Amino acid sequence: MPRPVNLRLWSAIAFSIVGYVLIGYILKRYETVPLLTAYMGVFLFYLYLVYQKVNLSIKQIIGLGIFFRLLFLLSVPALSNDFYRFIWDGRLWFNGINPFAELPTFYVGYPENAPNGITKELFSLLGNSQIHYTVYPPIPQFINWLAAWLAVNSIHWSAVIIRLSHIIAEAGTLFILPKLLKSFTLDEKQVIWYALNPLIIIELTGNLHHEALMIFFMVLFMAQWQQEKYAGAGFSLAMAVASKLLPLMFLPYILLKVKGMKRLVFIAVFSISLLIVFAPLLDASFFKGMEDSLLLYYQKFEFNAGIYYLFREIGFWAKGYNMIALIGKVFVWLATVLILAISITAYIKKWKPAEAFLWISTIFALFSLILHPWYIALVILFSTLTNYRFSILWSFLIMGTYAGYSATGFSEVYPTVAIEFISVIGFALFEWKRQANARATLKVAP
């Protein structure tokens, strides 16, 4: 007999499509109530689809994940203006100019210096990045260059080209993840936690954040490492770093785990690959621009930084002003020490790599002074590769940051930040304790 149609399952898929179309093509960032309502809707349907995974094959899960991403193909991001800077940088490099060379104001202030495609219209869309150097490494810059090469006079088609690269990267991630899960002796259908996660779909594909590229190479790195292909692992990690600098924080743990000649091979391939891929951008302006941009993240900017806000209030009480410059430096060192401590602990106690990476990326996120929704993409990835699920709660609550946007600007809604951090930290500690108890039970079992 033919298998009966699961109407609830198909209804969840249909309503998810409606929600994603609303978010991708109709709603604006400042339309708080309809935007968050639509997100709550797609998230509830996501949880239902996860619950229904027994009725879905791996091919169906992957196909559905790719299909949801393709829904955004022709949209222009309305929830983030970062992609305008991607287009700006790409057009500069297309014209033979290092994107790190000058601030955007340089080209608008001196029109005779403005190359093809660098217009006042595009400049007006850059937002805060008008007065800051770029911070994007070579692989995203190559994608940006490709968009300029194919559509130098069209913002819309440039966005579509960048999105296609992200969809391809995400498809690669979704095809590798089930095999990786299987090698970790986990249910390969756990890929659904990442494949259909609304934050991942909306922020990485819909809003064009380059974390999609980094995550693909991180998954490829883990697959190569799992197979003990250390040359391939070194190359893949280098490409992940060349997509986003964040994977550098995993190096202490990786170097502890990989030993002898294998470590030498890994380091050699990683270093040479990194040097080659960064070479087109390496000059004095690159180092100056990158340094200036990175300093902003810990000395001037603040966004959805729950733990930092507590210390900031203490600073106001003690000194009467915002001590962000000092607190930012302290947080850098504190996060570094904690990451090293986790790396050593994970090595000594023989944690699985995905679990070590999960807690390292979680600590980094918690102690960041800027925590946009897409910044927790790595946490969601590594949760998928373990039995921890606090990142799923986080991916729901962190979208509350959009409540701070209005038609005229942004104002932090502190109650949503408090709810987010208290809930996530509480649930993470609960899961940590539960996993610790499970390990203890296994040790004492006869």
JONORHU-V995735 format. One record per residue. N is the residue number from 1. RES is the residue in three letters. OMEGA is omega in whole degrees, -180 to 180 (NA if undefined). Layout:
[[N;RES;OMEGA] [N;RES;OMEGA]]
This chain:
[[1;MET;177] [2;PRO;-179] [3;ARG;-179] [4;PRO;179] [5;VAL;178] [6;ASN;-175] [7;LEU;180] [8;ARG;179] [9;LEU;180] [10;TRP;177] [11;SER;178] [12;ALA;178] [13;ILE;-179] [14;ALA;180] [15;PHE;175] [16;SER;178] [17;ILE;179] [18;VAL;-180] [19;GLY;-179] [20;TYR;177] [21;VAL;177] [22;LEU;-178] [23;ILE;-175] [24;GLY;-170] [25;TYR;-170] [26;ILE;-173] [27;LEU;176] [28;LYS;-177] [29;ARG;-176] [30;TYR;178] [31;GLU;-166] [32;THR;-174] [33;VAL;179] [34;PRO;-179] [35;LEU;-179] [36;LEU;175] [37;THR;178] [38;ALA;-180] [39;TYR;177] [40;MET;179] [41;GLY;-178] [42;VAL;179] [43;PHE;177] [44;LEU;178] [45;PHE;175] [46;TYR;179] [47;LEU;178] [48;TYR;179] [49;LEU;175] [50;VAL;178] [51;TYR;-178] [52;GLN;-174] [53;LYS;177] [54;VAL;-180] [55;ASN;-180] [56;LEU;174] [57;SER;177] [58;ILE;179] [59;LYS;179] [60;GLN;178] [61;ILE;180] [62;ILE;179] [63;GLY;179] [64;LEU;177] [65;GLY;179] [66;ILE;180] [67;PHE;179] [68;PHE;179] [69;ARG;180] [70;LEU;178] [71;LEU;-177] [72;PHE;-168] [73;LEU;-174] [74;LEU;-177] [75;SER;171] [76;VAL;-175] [77;PRO;178] [78;ALA;-176] [79;LEU;-180] [80;SER;177] [81;ASN;-180] [82;ASP;-174] [83;PHE;176] [84;TYR;177] [85;ARG;176] [86;PHE;-179] [87;ILE;178] [88;TRP;-179] [89;ASP;-180] [90;GLY;-180] [91;ARG;175] [92;LEU;-178] [93;TRP;177] [94;PHE;179] [95;ASN;176] [96;GLY;-179] [97;ILE;177] [98;ASN;-178] [99;PRO;-180] [100;PHE;-169] [101;ALA;-174] [102;GLU;171] [103;LEU;178] [104;PRO;-179] [105;THR;-179] [106;PHE;-175] [107;TYR;178] [108;VAL;179] [109;GLY;179] [110;TYR;-175] [111;PRO;-179] [112;GLU;178] [113;ASN;-174] [114;ALA;178] [115;PRO;-179] [116;ASN;177] [117;GLY;179] [118;ILE;-172] [119;THR;176] [120;LYS;178] [121;GLU;179] [122;LEU;178] [123;PHE;-178] [124;SER;-178] [125;LEU;-174] [126;LEU;-179] [127;GLY;-177] [128;ASN;-175] [129;SER;176] [130;GLN;-174] [131;ILE;-180] [132;HIS;175] [133;TYR;177] [134;THR;-178] [135;VAL;-173] [136;TYR;-178] [137;PRO;-168] [138;PRO;-177] [139;ILE;172] [140;PRO;180] [141;GLN;176] [142;PHE;177] [143;ILE;178] [144;ASN;177] [145;TRP;180] [146;LEU;178] [147;ALA;178] [148;ALA;-180] [149;TRP;-176] [150;LEU;-175] [151;ALA;-173] [152;VAL;-177] [153;ASN;-178] [154;SER;176] [155;ILE;-177] [156;HIS;-177] [157;TRP;173] [158;SER;178] [159;ALA;-180] [160;VAL;-180] [161;ILE;177] [162;ILE;-179] [163;ARG;178] [164;LEU;179] [165;SER;179] [166;HIS;179] [167;ILE;177] [168;ILE;178] [169;ALA;180] [170;GLU;176] [171;ALA;176] [172;GLY;178] [173;THR;-177] [174;LEU;178] [175;PHE;-178] [176;ILE;-173] [177;LEU;-180] [178;PRO;178] [179;LYS;179] [180;LEU;177] [181;LEU;-180] [182;LYS;179] [183;SER;176] [184;PHE;-176] [185;THR;175] [186;LEU;179] [187;ASP;-177] [188;GLU;178] [189;LYS;174] [190;GLN;176] [191;VAL;-178] [192;ILE;180] [193;TRP;178] [194;TYR;-172] [195;ALA;-175] [196;LEU;-179] [197;ASN;-176] [198;PRO;180] [199;LEU;180] [200;ILE;-178] [201;ILE;-175] [202;ILE;-173] [203;GLU;-175] [204;LEU;178] [205;THR;-177] [206;GLY;-176] [207;ASN;169] [208;LEU;179] [209;HIS;-170] [210;HIS;173] [211;GLU;178] [212;ALA;180] [213;LEU;180] [214;MET;-177] [215;ILE;177] [216;PHE;-178] [217;PHE;175] [218;MET;178] [219;VAL;177] [220;LEU;177] [221;PHE;-178] [222;MET;177] [223;ALA;179] [224;GLN;180] [225;TRP;-180] [226;GLN;180] [227;GLN;180] [228;GLU;174] [229;LYS;-168] [230;TYR;175] [231;ALA;177] [232;GLY;179] [233;ALA;178] [234;GLY;178] [235;PHE;-177] [236;SER;179] [237;LEU;177] [238;ALA;179] [239;MET;176] [240;ALA;178] [241;VAL;179] [242;ALA;175] [243;SER;-180] [244;LYS;-173] [245;LEU;-173] [246;LEU;-177] [247;PRO;175] [248;LEU;-178] [249;MET;179] [250;PHE;-175] [251;LEU;-180] [252;PRO;180] [253;TYR;-178] [254;ILE;-178] [255;LEU;173] [256;LEU;-175] [257;LYS;-176] [258;VAL;-172] [259;LYS;173] [260;GLY;-179] [261;MET;179] [262;LYS;178] [263;ARG;-180] [264;LEU;178] [265;VAL;-179] [266;PHE;-178] [267;ILE;-178] [268;ALA;-179] [269;VAL;179] [270;PHE;-176] [271;SER;-179] [272;ILE;180] [273;SER;-179] [274;LEU;-180] [275;LEU;-179] [276;ILE;-174] [277;VAL;178] [278;PHE;-173] [279;ALA;-178] [280;PRO;-178] [281;LEU;-171] [282;LEU;168] [283;ASP;-176] [284;ALA;-178] [285;SER;179] [286;PHE;-177] [287;PHE;179] [288;LYS;-179] [289;GLY;180] [290;MET;180] [291;GLU;-179] [292;ASP;-178] [293;SER;-179] [294;LEU;179] [295;LEU;179] [296;LEU;-175] [297;TYR;-178] [298;TYR;-179] [299;GLN;-178] [300;LYS;-175] [301;PHE;173] [302;GLU;-178] [303;PHE;175] [304;ASN;-176] [305;ALA;-171] [306;GLY;-178] [307;ILE;178] [308;TYR;-178] [309;TYR;176] [310;LEU;179] [311;PHE;178] [312;ARG;179] [313;GLU;176] [314;ILE;178] [315;GLY;176] [316;PHE;-178] [317;TRP;-175] [318;ALA;-173] [319;LYS;179] [320;GLY;177] [321;TYR;-179] [322;ASN;-177] [323;MET;-174] [324;ILE;-178] [325;ALA;180] [326;LEU;-178] [327;ILE;179] [328;GLY;178] [329;LYS;179] [330;VAL;-179] [331;PHE;177] [332;VAL;-179] [333;TRP;180] [334;LEU;178] [335;ALA;179] [336;THR;180] [337;VAL;-179] [338;LEU;178] [339;ILE;177] [340;LEU;179] [341;ALA;178] [342;ILE;-180] [343;SER;-180] [344;ILE;179] [345;THR;-180] [346;ALA;179] [347;TYR;-178] [348;ILE;-176] [349;LYS;175] [350;LYS;173] [351;TRP;171] [352;LYS;-178] [353;PRO;-178] [354;ALA;179] [355;GLU;177] [356;ALA;180] [357;PHE;179] [358;LEU;-176] [359;TRP;175] [360;ILE;-179] [361;SER;178] [362;THR;178] [363;ILE;179] [364;PHE;-179] [365;ALA;-177] [366;LEU;-178] [367;PHE;174] [368;SER;176] [369;LEU;175] [370;ILE;-180] [371;LEU;174] [372;HIS;-179] [373;PRO;-176] [374;TRP;179] [375;TYR;180] [376;ILE;-179] [377;ALA;179] [378;LEU;179] [379;VAL;178] [380;ILE;179] [381;LEU;-175] [382;PHE;172] [383;SER;179] [384;THR;-178] [385;LEU;177] [386;THR;176] [387;ASN;176] [388;TYR;-177] [389;ARG;-179] [390;PHE;179] [391;SER;179] [392;ILE;173] [393;LEU;-180] [394;TRP;-178] [395;SER;175] [396;PHE;-173] [397;LEU;-174] [398;ILE;178] [399;MET;174] [400;GLY;177] [401;THR;179] [402;TYR;177] [403;ALA;-179] [404;GLY;-177] [405;TYR;174] [406;SER;-180] [407;ALA;-176] [408;THR;-179] [409;GLY;-178] [410;PHE;175] [411;SER;-176] [412;GLU;175] [413;VAL;-171] [414;TYR;177] [415;PRO;179] [416;THR;177] [417;VAL;180] [418;ALA;179] [419;ILE;-179] [420;GLU;-174] [421;PHE;179] [422;ILE;-178] [423;SER;-176] [424;VAL;180] [425;ILE;179] [426;GLY;-179] [427;PHE;178] [428;ALA;179] [429;LEU;177] [430;PHE;-180] [431;GLU;177] [432;TRP;-180] [433;LYS;-180] [434;ARG;179] [435;GLN;178] [436;ALA;178] [437;ASN;179] [438;ALA;178] [439;ARG;-180] [440;ALA;179] [441;THR;179] [442;LEU;-178] [443;LYS;-176] [444;VAL;-180] [445;ALA;-178] [446;PRO;NA]]
